[in-house]
Amino acid sequence: MSSDCGTKIASEHLAELKDRVQVLDDGKIFLPKFIGFQYGTLSSNCVPHKKLIEAIRFHSLTQTFKGFLYPSSRVDNTLHSRAKEKEEEQEKDKEEEEDKKKKRHARGSFEELTEFCRESGLFPRDAEYLWNKWEGNGWQNNGKAMKDWRATVRAWKAQGYLPSQKTPSASDVWPTPAKEEPEEEDLMEKMLRNKAAKEEARRLAEGEPPTEEDGLW
């Protein structure tokens, strides 16, 4: 617990402090720089310092540029190990995310490439040409892995490298999407509806009153 506000201090909080604290194997927490901060330069001629100097010797503390340190045999290093592992995991996650972003830009699916060519004013054979070329060379441009295939398409189009630009053809069109055929009406329902309509027309012509089945009561 914190001596100031009573807030619970978890192990991950201590791990974030790294070498600014030493967690001893008995669970106590030692601040290496506290002695220098509180007492300054120690002197055996100073009465208040004498007991402190005795305590330093008793606990085998070593003075370093980081302050007074307990022997490593007294320190619980698991917290620092956890902090280091956490940093390594975060760095690994960051690298993996960067790799995913690069791969998304560097390599596309045939559907993505085709749709981008359509949006860019190119044609199906351009998409097929690019797909076959890049699948064959591992998505490289000038012997180097592409960083953004869309940018490469735009650059090649601007320089007139694509098949539809070099040899224009009347066949360079995008296929028209097929229209959905209306669902065919059930033949039996159609016959019954026609029969009912004819019967209704006959009754009206002959002046017969509507029946209960007509729903006109």
Secondary structure, 3 states (H helix, E strand, C coil): CCCCCCCCCCHHHHHHHHHHCEEECCCCEECCCHHHHHHCCCCCCCHHHHHHHHHHHHCCCEEECCEEECCHHHECCHHHHHHHHHHHHHHHHHHHHHHHHHHHHHCCCHHHHHHHHHHCCCCHHHHHHHHHHHHHHCCEECCEECCCHHHHHHHHHHCCCCHHHHCCCCCCCCCCCCCCCCCCCCHHHHHHHHHHHHHHHHHHHHCCCCCHHHCCC
